Amino acid sequence: MTNRTHLRLAGVALAVAALAGPVLLAQPASAFPKGDPVYQFKYNVVATSTIKKAGLTLSPPPGIFKGGIDLSNGQLLGSISLPNTTFTQNEAGIGNVTATAAIIPVGPVKGKVNIGNFKVSATSTFNIHIITMYLDSPSLPALPVSLPIALPPLPLPHINLVGNNCTTASPISVTMKGTANLGGASKFSGTFVMPPFANCLALTPVINQEIPGPGNTFSAVATPAK
């Protein structure tokens, strides 16, 4: 294999690192047709997602992408591990809440790589699980000052408002596209529709008023993992 080919493969690997969806286990070489040459790689991925309806930007901690490219046909298979993300949002009629969400894979990342021009397109499918949602500093109001002793606000129990099974009612599909940059980090982006949520206890209609809808964006920057 020539040095030029190695350079192209490095660029392609950098590109696909940013395009992987949130799947937990890397695809082994055996996932490709037997006998095909497979280029395997590992990259750091910094992802950002903007939820248009809520005016919310989510930036989870960096994740790791592992995968492979079939050099015979440009097929891409891979996976990424992204840590949970915590965000604060004002929910109508409730007030400020702090929530922690996880990305749950539905299947592997699948896509195509054009080794000749570094262009990559890959689609990932996943659900979002809102693990917890708590009111910020919930408390009962202070008692009237006319009492002999002025009492401070009383704290309320720290209760998970969405229970244990609050997830998107159907999977999210994101197709990411971009071109690898051999001189530095590579950035890729796509848009997606956020489906309604289900099984979020009494907050299900509140969440579905604030979050689901079209026009959401996802972007990722990939750099080689050390």
C-alpha positions in Angstrom: 0.0 0.0 0.0 1.5 3.4 -1.0 2.0 6.4 1.3 -0.7 8.2 -0.6 -3.1 5.5 0.1 -2.2 5.5 3.8 -2.8 9.2 3.8 -6.2 8.9 2.3 -7.2 6.2 4.7 -6.1 8.4 7.6 -8.3 11.2 6.3 -11.3 8.9 5.8 -10.9 7.5 9.3 -10.9 11.0 10.7 -14.0 11.8 8.8 -16.1 8.9 9.8 -15.2 9.3 13.5 -17.4 12.4 13.5 -20.3 10.7 11.8 -20.9 7.8 14.0 -24.1 7.6 15.9 -24.4 6.7 19.6 -23.9 3.0 19.6 -22.1 1.2 22.4 -20.0 -1.6 20.8 -17.5 -1.3 18.0 -18.2 -3.5 14.9 -15.5 -6.2 14.5 -13.8 -6.9 11.2 -16.0 -10.0 10.9 -19.0 -7.7 10.3 -17.6 -7.1 6.8 -17.6 -9.7 3.9 -14.9 -12.3 4.5 -11.7 -11.6 2.7 -12.3 -7.8 2.2 -9.5 -5.5 3.4 -10.8 -3.5 6.4 -9.3 -0.3 7.8 -10.0 0.0 11.5 -9.6 3.2 13.6 -10.3 4.9 16.9 -11.0 8.6 17.4 -12.2 11.1 20.0 -15.5 12.8 19.2 -16.9 16.0 20.6 -20.6 16.3 19.8 -23.1 19.2 20.1 -26.8 19.1 19.5 -29.3 22.0 19.4 -33.0 21.4 20.1 -34.8 24.1 18.2 -38.2 24.2 19.9 -36.7 24.4 23.4 -33.8 26.7 22.4 -31.5 24.2 24.1 -27.9 23.2 23.3 -26.6 19.9 24.6 -22.8 19.3 24.8 -22.0 15.9 26.3 -18.4 15.1 27.4 -16.2 13.8 24.6 -16.8 10.2 23.4 -14.8 7.5 21.7 -15.6 6.2 18.2 -14.3 2.8 17.0 -15.1 1.3 13.6 -14.0 0.1 10.3 -14.1 0.9 6.5 -14.3 -1.9 3.9 -11.7 -0.8 1.3 -13.4 -2.9 -1.4 -16.7 -1.0 -1.4 -16.4 2.0 1.0 -18.9 0.5 3.5 -18.7 2.0 6.9 -19.7 0.2 10.2 -18.9 1.6 13.6 -20.0 2.7 17.0 -19.5 5.5 19.5 -19.7 5.8 23.2 -21.0 9.2 24.5 -21.3 9.9 28.2 -24.6 11.0 29.7 -25.3 14.8 29.5 -26.9 17.0 32.1 -28.8 20.2 31.2 -31.1 22.8 32.8 -34.3 23.8 31.2 -37.4 25.9 32.2 -40.5 23.7 31.9 -43.8 25.6 31.5 -45.9 25.6 34.6 -43.1 23.9 36.7 -40.0 26.1 36.7 -36.4 25.4 36.2 -35.4 21.7 36.2 -32.1 19.9 35.9 -32.2 16.7 33.8 -29.7 14.0 32.9 -30.2 12.1 29.5 -28.6 9.1 27.9 -28.4 8.0 24.3 -29.5 4.5 23.7 -28.5 2.8 20.5 -30.9 1.0 18.2 -28.3 -0.4 15.8 -24.8 0.2 14.4 -23.7 3.3 12.4 -24.0 2.6 8.7 -22.6 4.6 5.9 -20.4 5.1 2.8 -17.0 6.6 2.3 -15.6 7.9 -0.9 -11.9 7.2 -0.5 -11.2 9.3 -3.6 -12.5 12.7 -2.2 -12.9 12.0 1.5 -16.7 12.6 1.4 -18.6 10.6 4.0 -22.3 10.0 4.7 -23.4 7.9 7.7 -26.7 7.3 9.5 -27.2 6.5 13.1 -30.5 5.5 14.9 -31.0 5.8 18.6 -33.4 6.7 21.5 -33.0 9.3 24.1 -33.7 8.3 27.7 -34.2 11.1 30.2 -32.8 9.3 33.3 -33.7 12.0 35.9 -35.4 15.3 36.1 -35.4 17.3 39.3 -36.8 20.7 40.3 -34.0 23.2 41.1 -34.0 23.9 44.9 -37.7 22.9 45.5 -39.1 24.3 48.7 -42.3 25.3 50.4 -42.8 29.1 50.8 -41.8 30.8 54.1 -44.5 30.9 56.8 -46.1 34.3 57.5 -43.9 36.8 59.4 -46.8 37.4 61.9 -45.9 34.1 63.6 -43.9 34.4 66.9 -40.9 32.8 65.1 -40.1 33.4 61.4 -39.4 30.0 59.8 -37.4 29.6 56.6 -38.7 27.8 53.5 -38.9 24.1 54.0 -37.1 21.8 51.5 -39.2 19.3 49.5 -38.2 15.7 48.9 -35.7 15.3 46.0 -38.0 13.4 43.6 -37.3 12.2 40.0 -40.2 13.8 38.2 -40.0 11.5 35.1 -39.6 8.1 36.7 -37.4 5.3 35.3 -38.8 4.9 31.7 -38.9 8.3 30.1 -37.8 7.8 26.5 -38.5 8.9 23.0 -41.6 7.1 21.7 -39.8 6.2 18.5 -36.1 6.2 17.4 -34.3 9.2 16.1 -32.4 8.9 12.8 -29.6 11.3 12.0 -27.6 11.3 8.7 -24.3 13.2 9.0 -22.3 14.4 6.0 -19.0 16.1 5.6 -15.5 16.0 4.2 -12.3 15.1 6.1 -9.8 17.7 6.7 -6.3 16.2 6.6 -4.7 19.4 8.1 -6.7 19.3 11.4 -10.0 18.4 13.1 -12.9 17.4 10.9 -16.4 18.7 11.4 -19.7 17.1 10.2 -23.3 17.9 10.7 -26.9 16.9 10.1 -30.5 17.7 11.0 -33.1 15.5 12.6 -36.7 15.4 13.9 -37.1 15.0 17.6 -40.1 12.6 18.2 -42.5 12.8 21.2 -41.5 11.3 24.5 -43.4 8.6 26.4 -43.6 7.1 29.9 -42.5 10.3 31.6 -45.3 10.2 34.3 -47.2 13.4 34.7 -44.5 15.4 32.8 -45.1 13.6 29.5 -47.4 16.3 28.1 -45.2 19.1 29.5 -42.0 17.6 27.8 -43.9 17.0 24.6 -45.0 20.7 24.6 -41.4 21.9 25.0 -39.0 19.5 23.1 -40.3 17.5 20.1 -40.3 18.9 16.6 -38.2 19.4 13.4 -35.2 21.5 12.6 -32.8 20.2 15.3 -29.1 20.1 14.5 -26.3 17.7 15.4 -22.6 18.4 14.8 -19.4 16.5 15.7 -15.7 17.2 15.6 -13.3 14.2 15.3 -9.6 14.0 16.3 -7.3 11.0 16.6 -7.4 9.2 19.9 -4.1 8.9 21.6 
